[in-house]
Amino acid sequence: MKTITLDDIAYERLKAWKKGRGESFSSVVKRVIPEPGSLGAFLGFAEVNQTQALAGNDLMEQAIEGRSSAKEDAWT
């Protein structure tokens, strides 16, 4: 076990993710935050949390589609 410190705003955000009085904060973190470094973890996170329905996705999609697909240097 580790002890962490959260400010009040961070604590309230974490608390809002709890699915009931019986769920621990450790369970919330494991459920909500994907393991780093794997596409599978990211896709699983997006699927479970239905991120496709989040506000602002349309703006991100427009920005991506608005980028030029024919760039001189593909790495910039």
Backbone as ProteinMPNN parsed JSONL, in Angstrom:
{"seq_chain_A": "MKTITLDDIAYERLKAWKKGRGESFSSVVKRVIPEPGSLGAFLGFAEVNQTQALAGNDLMEQAIEGRSSAKEDAWT", "coords_chain_A": {"N_chain_A": [[0.835, -1.182, 0.0], [0.34, 2.285, -0.626], [0.534, 5.702, 0.329], [-1.133, 8.499, -0.858], [-1.45, 11.969, -1.796], [-4.073, 14.135, -2.444], [-5.454, 17.1, -3.849], [-8.451, 18.932, -2.962], [-10.147, 19.169, -5.209], [-9.193, 17.192, -6.996], [-9.67, 14.953, -5.395], [-12.496, 14.972, -5.219], [-13.15, 14.528, -7.909], [-12.104, 11.932, -8.295], [-13.621, 10.567, -6.406], [-16.14, 10.825, -7.541], [-16.126, 8.903, -9.509], [-16.557, 6.555, -8.24], [-18.495, 3.588, -7.875], [-20.187, 3.091, -5.859], [-20.578, 2.821, -2.252], [-19.089, 0.651, -1.44], [-16.949, 0.339, -3.168], [-13.472, 0.604, -3.522], [-10.96, 3.228, -3.651], [-8.684, 2.327, -4.911], [-9.722, 0.329, -6.57], [-11.231, 1.923, -8.281], [-9.238, 3.433, -9.595], [-7.847, 1.354, -10.923], [-9.873, 0.476, -12.6], [-10.524, 2.718, -14.145], [-8.187, 3.963, -15.162], [-6.073, 3.152, -17.754], [-3.553, 0.575, -18.217], [-0.242, 1.619, -18.853], [1.297, 1.946, -22.099], [0.234, 0.002, -23.897], [-1.594, -0.703, -26.811], [-3.825, -2.286, -26.749], [-4.704, -1.982, -24.101], [-5.379, 0.723, -24.168], [-7.44, 0.713, -26.107], [-9.259, -0.951, -24.82], [-9.841, 0.639, -22.597], [-11.06, 2.846, -23.883], [-13.292, 1.587, -24.946], [-14.676, 0.54, -22.682], [-15.213, 2.894, -21.28], [-16.671, 4.317, -23.06], [-15.665, 6.4, -24.74], [-16.094, 7.448, -27.244], [-18.4, 8.87, -27.147], [-17.927, 11.24, -25.874], [-18.035, 14.765, -25.286], [-16.719, 17.073, -27.636], [-15.341, 15.389, -29.303], [-16.05, 15.629, -31.98], [-14.81, 18.014, -32.696], [-12.119, 17.325, -32.503], [-11.987, 15.369, -34.498], [-12.579, 16.928, -36.768], [-10.328, 18.591, -36.781], [-8.289, 16.75, -37.274], [-9.049, 15.732, -39.783], [-8.819, 18.052, -41.224], [-6.149, 18.488, -41.551], [-3.42, 18.596, -43.803], [-2.966, 15.975, -46.051], [-0.878, 15.591, -47.698], [2.083, 16.17, -47.027], [5.306, 17.695, -47.138], [7.405, 16.704, -45.53], [7.014, 13.848, -43.915], [7.472, 13.422, -41.254], [7.063, 15.638, -39.734]], "CA_chain_A": [[0.0, 0.0, 0.0], [1.008, 3.579, -0.679], [-0.288, 6.849, 0.694], [-1.017, 9.602, -1.811], [-2.128, 13.19, -1.396], [-4.848, 14.774, -3.508], [-6.152, 18.306, -3.418], [-9.895, 18.701, -2.842], [-10.76, 19.006, -6.53], [-8.814, 15.87, -7.488], [-10.376, 13.978, -4.568], [-13.907, 14.942, -5.622], [-13.223, 13.875, -9.222], [-11.904, 10.506, -8.088], [-14.784, 10.082, -5.655], [-17.285, 10.786, -8.456], [-16.031, 7.688, -10.324], [-16.909, 5.368, -7.452], [-19.788, 3.021, -8.222], [-20.902, 2.792, -4.624], [-19.789, 2.941, -1.02], [-18.227, -0.503, -1.266], [-15.805, 0.322, -4.082], [-12.298, 1.32, -3.022], [-10.315, 4.118, -4.605], [-7.777, 1.494, -5.708], [-10.539, -0.296, -7.613], [-11.595, 2.973, -9.24], [-8.05, 3.733, -10.401], [-7.587, 0.212, -11.806], [-10.946, 0.39, -13.583], [-10.609, 3.907, -14.997], [-6.914, 4.336, -15.783], [-5.493, 1.987, -18.438], [-2.132, 0.332, -18.034], [0.491, 2.345, -19.883], [2.14, 1.293, -23.07], [-0.298, -0.984, -24.828], [-2.751, -0.288, -27.585], [-4.949, -3.069, -26.247], [-5.187, -1.335, -22.881], [-6.033, 1.957, -24.576], [-8.702, 0.386, -26.762], [-10.151, -1.441, -23.779], [-10.264, 1.81, -21.83], [-11.998, 3.608, -24.701], [-14.522, 0.811, -25.079], [-15.362, 0.474, -21.392], [-15.638, 4.227, -20.863], [-17.455, 4.883, -24.157], [-15.085, 7.706, -25.033], [-16.585, 7.969, -28.514], [-19.56, 9.716, -26.882], [-17.528, 12.433, -25.129], [-18.136, 16.068, -25.958], [-15.466, 17.552, -28.204], [-14.784, 14.452, -30.278], [-16.272, 16.16, -33.324], [-13.783, 19.031, -32.945], [-10.86, 16.621, -32.75], [-12.095, 14.736, -35.808], [-12.462, 17.989, -37.775], [-8.937, 19.036, -36.823], [-7.499, 15.699, -37.916], [-9.413, 15.694, -41.201], [-8.41, 19.298, -41.838], [-4.707, 18.501, -41.797], [-3.03, 18.198, -45.138], [-2.45, 14.605, -46.135], [0.299, 15.612, -48.561], [3.1, 17.028, -46.428], [6.644, 17.478, -47.703], [8.142, 15.852, -44.616], [6.012, 13.06, -43.18], [7.831, 13.316, -39.829], [6.819, 16.919, -39.044]], "C_chain_A": [[0.875, 1.239, 0.0], [0.023, 4.644, -0.234], [-0.047, 7.937, -0.332], [-1.783, 10.802, -1.284], [-2.813, 13.782, -2.61], [-5.4, 16.087, -2.982], [-7.658, 18.021, -3.463], [-10.57, 18.449, -4.187], [-10.449, 17.625, -7.094], [-9.544, 14.78, -6.706], [-11.836, 13.858, -4.995], [-14.086, 14.284, -6.986], [-13.074, 12.364, -9.089], [-13.113, 9.887, -7.394], [-15.999, 9.935, -6.563], [-17.291, 9.532, -9.327], [-16.436, 6.438, -9.565], [-18.317, 4.911, -7.805], [-20.599, 2.64, -6.988], [-19.979, 2.869, -3.438], [-18.799, 1.796, -0.86], [-17.0, -0.532, -2.161], [-14.666, 1.162, -3.52], [-11.752, 2.257, -4.098], [-9.319, 3.347, -5.465], [-8.531, 0.83, -6.85], [-10.919, 0.71, -8.687], [-10.416, 3.258, -10.167], [-7.78, 2.601, -11.379], [-8.634, 0.096, -12.903], [-10.876, 1.525, -14.603], [-9.325, 4.202, -15.758], [-6.287, 3.11, -16.431], [-4.024, 1.813, -18.086], [-1.382, 1.035, -19.156], [1.151, 1.422, -20.898], [1.532, 0.266, -23.987], [-1.538, -0.457, -25.529], [-3.99, -1.032, -27.114], [-5.555, -2.451, -25.001], [-5.932, -0.047, -23.231], [-7.397, 1.68, -25.212], [-9.728, -0.141, -25.761], [-10.703, -0.312, -22.933], [-11.316, 2.602, -22.598], [-13.337, 2.896, -24.817], [-15.324, 0.811, -23.78], [-15.949, 1.828, -21.008], [-16.406, 4.977, -21.942], [-16.976, 6.286, -24.526], [-15.548, 8.286, -26.361], [-17.756, 8.918, -28.31], [-19.2, 11.011, -26.151], [-17.683, 13.694, -25.963], [-16.764, 16.471, -26.48], [-14.846, 16.612, -29.21], [-14.937, 14.967, -31.7], [-15.22, 17.214, -33.671], [-12.439, 18.379, -33.245], [-10.876, 15.989, -34.14], [-11.956, 15.762, -36.929], [-11.024, 18.459, -37.907], [-8.058, 18.023, -37.535], [-7.777, 15.662, -39.404], [-8.954, 16.941, -41.937], [-6.926, 19.394, -42.129], [-4.421, 18.045, -43.221], [-2.468, 16.786, -45.142], [-1.201, 14.528, -47.003], [1.322, 16.597, -48.007], [4.439, 16.693, -47.068], [7.437, 16.512, -46.83], [7.137, 15.127, -43.725], [6.28, 13.006, -41.68], [7.606, 14.625, -39.085], [5.357, 17.257, -39.055]], "O_chain_A": [[1.982, 1.251, 0.539], [-1.187, 4.493, -0.406], [1.098, 8.265, -0.645], [-2.659, 10.667, -0.43], [-2.21, 13.914, -3.675], [-5.772, 16.186, -1.813], [-8.077, 16.973, -3.956], [-11.463, 17.608, -4.288], [-11.341, 16.955, -7.613], [-9.989, 13.791, -7.29], [-12.353, 12.747, -5.118], [-15.06, 13.564, -7.204], [-13.828, 11.605, -9.698], [-13.564, 8.803, -7.766], [-16.802, 9.021, -6.378], [-18.341, 9.136, -9.831], [-16.637, 5.381, -10.163], [-19.217, 5.727, -8.007], [-21.6, 1.932, -7.096], [-18.76, 2.97, -3.582], [-17.77, 1.961, -0.205], [-16.098, -1.341, -1.944], [-14.875, 2.298, -3.093], [-12.04, 2.104, -5.285], [-9.13, 3.683, -6.634], [-8.034, 0.775, -7.975], [-10.927, 0.381, -9.874], [-10.581, 3.318, -11.386], [-7.51, 2.857, -12.552], [-8.324, -0.335, -14.014], [-11.137, 1.315, -15.788], [-9.384, 4.653, -16.902], [-5.997, 2.129, -15.746], [-3.34, 2.764, -17.708], [-1.846, 1.044, -20.296], [1.511, 0.284, -20.598], [2.252, -0.309, -24.803], [-2.411, 0.154, -24.913], [-5.084, -0.467, -27.085], [-6.777, -2.4, -24.858], [-6.985, 0.242, -22.663], [-8.385, 2.338, -24.888], [-10.914, 0.18, -25.843], [-11.885, -0.3, -22.59], [-12.343, 2.985, -22.037], [-14.391, 3.532, -24.79], [-16.529, 1.059, -23.795], [-17.055, 1.899, -20.472], [-16.753, 6.143, -21.76], [-17.763, 7.228, -24.612], [-15.413, 9.488, -26.589], [-18.077, 9.697, -29.207], [-20.09, 11.803, -25.84], [-17.489, 13.688, -27.179], [-15.754, 16.227, -25.82], [-13.91, 16.997, -29.91], [-14.054, 14.765, -32.534], [-14.786, 17.297, -34.82], [-11.709, 18.824, -34.131], [-9.89, 16.066, -34.873], [-11.29, 15.499, -37.93], [-10.548, 18.7, -39.016], [-7.179, 18.395, -38.312], [-6.848, 15.57, -40.208], [-8.723, 16.897, -43.146], [-6.488, 20.277, -42.867], [-5.126, 17.193, -43.761], [-1.602, 16.446, -44.335], [-0.536, 13.493, -47.034], [1.411, 17.732, -48.474], [4.678, 15.561, -47.486], [8.077, 15.596, -47.346], [6.489, 15.743, -42.879], [5.412, 12.589, -40.912], [7.931, 14.712, -37.901], [4.959, 18.294, -38.525]]}, "name": "protein", "num_of_chains": 1, "seq": "MKTITLDDIAYERLKAWKKGRGESFSSVVKRVIPEPGSLGAFLGFAEVNQTQALAGNDLMEQAIEGRSSAKEDAWT"}
